[in-house]
Structure formats: C-alpha cells, structure tokens
Amino acid sequence: MADDRATVLLVHGAWGGRWIWGRVLRLLSERGVDALAIDLPSAGEPSGRLRGLAEDETAVREALDEVDGEVVLCGHSFGGMVVTGAAAGREQVRRLVYLCAFMPTEGTSLLGNFDGAVPPFWRIRDDLTVVRDVDETSVAASDLSPEDILLLTSRRVPHSLTAFTQAPSGIAWRTIPSTYVVCTKDASLPVARQRAFAMQASDVVDLPTGHHPMLNRPELVADLLADIATRESRVVGASESARNR
C-alpha cells in the first residue's frame, strides 16, 4: 500500500555529489517513490575549517529530520561510512542499503579498512584535501560508457582527508536491517572486500555492474530501492541475526 512506502535518502561516495543520483531519482519518481539526495560537506573545495565524517553524519541526520515517516537510507562507496554512523539510534530508518559501499565496524575509518595505506591514485594537497588522479586500471575495467566516464571524471571534487581518517559515531547496522549490494564487475572496491562486508548484512543482492550502477544501470538500482521502500514497515526478526555478528 502507498501508505507503507518509505522515503529513499541517497548518499553519494567520495569526490562526488548528489548529482550522481539524478537518473535513479527520476526512475524512483516514476515508480511513485519519494526520494532525495544530499551533498556531503566533506566533498568540495574547503571554505575555512575542513569538514569530516562527523559533519557528513550531521548532514544526513538533518535530512532525516525533514522527512515524515520511515526512510530507506542508501550509501554508495564512502557513503556507507556516513550512513553507518548517521542512522545509529534512528528508529525512523527502515533499512540501510550499502551499494558497493564500506560497511565499517566499531572504530574503523575508511583508510583503516586498508590498514592505513593511501591508494596510489590519491593525491593529497597542501590543504589536506584529496583529489583522485585517473586510475587507468579501473577505467579500463569500467563498464561505463565513454560519455559517463567523462561525466564522472569532470565532476569530481576534492574530498577532505579528515573524512577518510575518522570512524563513524555508531554502528547502525547492528540494530537496523541492512541490505548489501555487491556489484560483481566492480574494479574500484574489490568484490572480495564487498563479500566480506556483506557477511555483516541482513541480506545480500548481486548486481552485474561496475562501481557506478546509478549511472549506467539506474533501473536496477531504482527497482531494488523501490522494492525495499514499498515493503511493509520495519520488522526485527530472526532473519536479521547477521547484524549482531
């Protein structure tokens, strides 16, 4: 029933912006699902103090405060770090969706997932923001069209290094049902790493896509999110025991 529909809140990954969800937002609207996307404060040229993961969490919480009723909260890539902390203690969140995303445990930062090693295609600037150089390996393996590769690379913005070194303020997936979406052709976040994260989730869905399905396969993302948003209200049960591992 329409009254059971949750609102979908979309959180982008590093170096990105809410623009990346445009195709998914349009398709969700066509499916009768309310949805919105936000910009993360840690992404973009800094104006004064650097923003980190804490400010990103605050931005998501403020967006949640503006929504009446339940929410399906979806984070892509780095966005998984953000939704994990932002949703902690929020009964309003029906389900967390990790779209080829980081799904951290207590005290773990994004860089902590890689033992603190900085990827070779990161370039740390003097203002402690990170810009991403072209990763030729990922580009070669990408399933994006040349036009979408150009769009993605041209719209990248600097990202605060602070956001990559901080751990989330809480671990929401331990108390909120979660779906992990493994993108099986991903050349950016290794599929084996995604499978390891997915072991913590309530359920797992595979998509035959690379790291940015919202660009080249938005219908798959929209169909999944619409299905979750139109299910019955959140019910905690035995099927969600994976969250407590």
C-alpha positions as semicolon CSV with decimal commas, in nm:
position;residue;x (nm);y (nm);z (nm)
1;M;0,000;0,000;0,000
2;A;0,114;0,352;-0,074
3;D;0,084;0,446;0,294
4;D;0,357;0,193;0,374
5;R;0,608;0,346;0,136
6;A;0,925;0,478;0,287
7;T;1,118;0,775;0,153
8;V;1,454;0,690;-0,004
9;L;1,750;0,903;0,103
10;L;2,061;0,870;-0,116
11;V;2,416;0,943;-0,001
12;H;2,694;0,972;-0,259
13;G;3,052;0,848;-0,237
14;A;3,388;1,026;-0,222
15;W;3,467;1,305;-0,467
16;G;3,104;1,312;-0,572
17;G;2,779;1,497;-0,520
18;R;2,406;1,442;-0,520
19;W;2,404;1,495;-0,896
20;I;2,520;1,135;-0,943
21;W;2,179;1,007;-0,831
22;G;1,984;1,206;-1,092
23;R;1,884;0,909;-1,308
24;V;1,783;0,699;-1,008
25;L;1,579;0,985;-0,861
26;R;1,387;1,021;-1,187
27;L;1,312;0,649;-1,205
28;L;1,203;0,634;-0,841
29;S;0,965;0,922;-0,905
30;E;0,819;0,731;-1,200
31;R;0,767;0,436;-0,965
32;G;0,580;0,652;-0,716
33;V;0,854;0,651;-0,453
34;D;0,957;0,972;-0,278
35;A;1,333;1,017;-0,280
36;L;1,600;1,277;-0,222
37;A;1,977;1,304;-0,234
38;I;2,213;1,529;-0,041
39;D;2,560;1,674;-0,085
40;L;2,817;1,574;0,178
41;P;3,002;1,862;0,347
42;S;3,336;1,680;0,328
43;A;3,324;1,686;-0,054
44;G;3,420;2,002;-0,241
45;E;3,667;2,285;-0,208
46;P;3,707;2,377;0,161
47;S;3,592;2,715;0,285
48;G;3,755;2,756;0,622
49;R;3,770;2,453;0,852
50;L;3,786;2,113;0,687
51;R;3,471;1,907;0,718
52;G;3,493;1,542;0,813
53;L;3,281;1,235;0,872
54;A;3,111;1,393;1,173
55;E;2,980;1,679;0,959
56;D;2,866;1,433;0,694
57;E;2,670;1,239;0,956
58;T;2,510;1,564;1,075
59;A;2,402;1,647;0,719
60;V;2,230;1,309;0,687
61;R;2,060;1,345;1,025
62;E;1,931;1,687;0,926
63;A;1,788;1,539;0,607
64;L;1,624;1,262;0,810
65;D;1,467;1,526;1,034
66;E;1,297;1,677;0,729
67;V;1,127;1,351;0,630
68;D;0,795;1,239;0,774
69;G;0,773;0,865;0,818
70;E;1,018;0,585;0,754
71;V;1,331;0,610;0,542
72;V;1,539;0,370;0,334
73;L;1,891;0,508;0,368
74;C;2,131;0,416;0,088
75;G;2,504;0,488;0,084
76;H;2,734;0,437;-0,213
77;S;3,103;0,355;-0,159
78;F;3,233;0,607;0,101
79;G;2,867;0,690;0,167
80;G;2,846;0,361;0,356
81;M;3,075;0,509;0,620
82;V;2,838;0,802;0,656
83;V;2,507;0,617;0,679
84;T;2,653;0,373;0,932
85;G;2,703;0,648;1,188
86;A;2,421;0,881;1,087
87;A;2,148;0,619;1,128
88;A;2,261;0,497;1,470
89;G;1,971;0,529;1,713
90;R;1,728;0,635;1,438
91;E;1,419;0,412;1,451
92;Q;1,286;0,611;1,155
93;V;1,530;0,426;0,926
94;R;1,353;0,118;0,790
95;R;1,658;-0,029;0,621
96;L;2,016;0,055;0,534
97;V;2,133;-0,018;0,181
98;Y;2,506;-0,045;0,113
99;L;2,565;-0,005;-0,262
100;C;2,918;-0,143;-0,322
101;A;2,992;0,052;-0,006
102;F;3,213;0,044;0,300
103;M;3,033;-0,119;0,595
104;P;3,260;-0,047;0,890
105;T;3,278;-0,194;1,236
106;E;3,347;-0,003;1,555
107;G;3,649;0,227;1,549
108;T;3,732;0,166;1,182
109;S;3,792;0,451;0,938
110;L;3,787;0,419;0,560
111;L;4,165;0,412;0,550
112;G;4,159;0,169;0,840
113;N;3,989;-0,078;0,608
114;F;4,314;-0,074;0,410
115;D;4,548;-0,077;0,712
116;G;4,603;0,297;0,670
117;A;4,761;0,265;0,325
118;V;4,685;0,553;0,088
119;P;4,586;0,429;-0,262
120;P;4,841;0,523;-0,530
121;F;4,587;0,724;-0,729
122;W;4,515;0,958;-0,436
123;R;4,694;1,292;-0,436
124;I;4,692;1,475;-0,101
125;R;4,709;1,851;-0,144
126;D;4,864;2,104;0,091
127;D;4,518;2,199;0,221
128;L;4,468;1,835;0,335
129;T;4,210;1,758;0,071
130;V;4,242;1,457;-0,155
131;V;4,199;1,464;-0,529
132;R;4,176;1,146;-0,729
133;D;4,402;1,101;-1,026
134;V;4,280;0,885;-1,310
135;D;4,309;0,519;-1,213
136;E;4,384;0,368;-1,552
137;T;4,320;0,012;-1,430
138;S;3,972;0,097;-1,305
139;V;3,892;0,297;-1,617
140;A;3,999;0,010;-1,841
141;A;3,781;-0,232;-1,647
142;S;3,485;0,003;-1,612
143;D;3,150;-0,083;-1,766
144;L;3,066;0,287;-1,805
145;S;3,025;0,440;-2,146
146;P;3,297;0,685;-2,258
147;E;3,045;0,964;-2,207
148;D;2,975;0,862;-1,847
149;I;3,345;0,821;-1,772
150;L;3,398;1,176;-1,893
151;L;3,099;1,297;-1,689
152;L;3,227;1,126;-1,375
153;T;3,585;1,247;-1,404
154;S;3,486;1,602;-1,499
155;R;3,255;1,644;-1,200
156;R;3,487;1,506;-0,932
157;V;3,562;1,745;-0,647
158;P;3,830;1,740;-0,376
159;H;3,747;1,545;-0,062
160;S;3,862;1,616;0,292
161;L;4,134;1,379;0,410
162;T;3,982;1,406;0,757
163;A;3,672;1,219;0,642
164;F;3,883;0,919;0,544
165;T;4,063;0,902;0,879
166;Q;3,760;0,915;1,110
167;A;3,544;0,628;1,232
168;P;3,164;0,652;1,241
169;S;3,000;0,767;1,562
170;G;2,793;0,450;1,584
171;I;2,730;0,124;1,400
172;A;2,369;0,139;1,284
173;W;2,365;-0,193;1,102
174;R;2,386;-0,374;1,433
175;T;2,030;-0,263;1,516
176;I;1,878;-0,170;1,178
177;P;1,809;-0,422;0,899
178;S;2,052;-0,389;0,611
179;T;2,093;-0,495;0,251
180;Y;2,438;-0,517;0,095
181;V;2,451;-0,476;-0,283
182;V;2,757;-0,645;-0,432
183;C;2,848;-0,503;-0,774
184;T;3,008;-0,808;-0,930
185;K;3,204;-0,622;-1,202
186;D;3,344;-0,358;-0,969
187;A;3,706;-0,264;-1,044
188;S;3,725;0,004;-0,770
189;L;3,613;-0,165;-0,448
190;P;3,724;-0,528;-0,484
191;V;3,440;-0,778;-0,498
192;A;3,612;-0,993;-0,234
193;R;3,610;-0,694;0,001
194;Q;3,241;-0,636;-0,073
195;R;3,165;-1,002;0,002
196;A;3,338;-0,964;0,338
197;F;3,129;-0,657;0,422
198;A;2,815;-0,835;0,304
199;M;2,859;-1,106;0,566
200;Q;2,751;-0,844;0,821
201;A;2,428;-0,756;0,639
202;S;2,077;-0,891;0,688
203;D;2,061;-0,985;0,321
204;V;2,271;-0,960;0,006
205;V;2,186;-0,871;-0,353
206;D;2,421;-0,906;-0,651
207;L;2,411;-0,661;-0,940
208;P;2,606;-0,737;-1,260
209;T;2,762;-0,391;-1,272
210;G;3,074;-0,192;-1,202
211;H;3,120;0,066;-0,928
212;H;2,869;0,323;-1,055
213;P;2,543;0,142;-1,137
214;M;2,346;0,461;-1,073
215;L;2,494;0,592;-1,398
216;N;2,478;0,304;-1,644
217;R;2,219;0,072;-1,485
218;P;1,997;0,312;-1,287
219;E;1,692;0,096;-1,347
220;L;1,847;-0,188;-1,146
221;V;1,919;0,044;-0,855
222;A;1,576;0,208;-0,873
223;D;1,394;-0,126;-0,890
224;L;1,579;-0,254;-0,583
225;L;1,522;0,062;-0,379
226;A;1,157;0,086;-0,483
227;D;1,101;-0,274;-0,376
228;I;1,256;-0,210;-0,035
229;A;1,068;0,119;0,008
230;T;0,731;-0,041;-0,064
231;R;0,770;-0,339;0,167
232;E;0,589;-0,344;0,499
233;S;0,723;-0,139;0,787
234;R;1,041;-0,244;0,959
235;V;1,016;-0,575;1,145
236;V;1,303;-0,708;1,351
237;G;1,326;-1,086;1,339
238;A;1,547;-1,388;1,320
239;S;1,630;-1,327;0,954
240;E;1,825;-1,022;1,062
241;S;2,058;-1,204;1,300
242;A;2,356;-1,127;1,077
243;R;2,352;-0,772;1,206
244;N;2,458;-0,888;1,551
245;R;2,771;-1,076;1,440
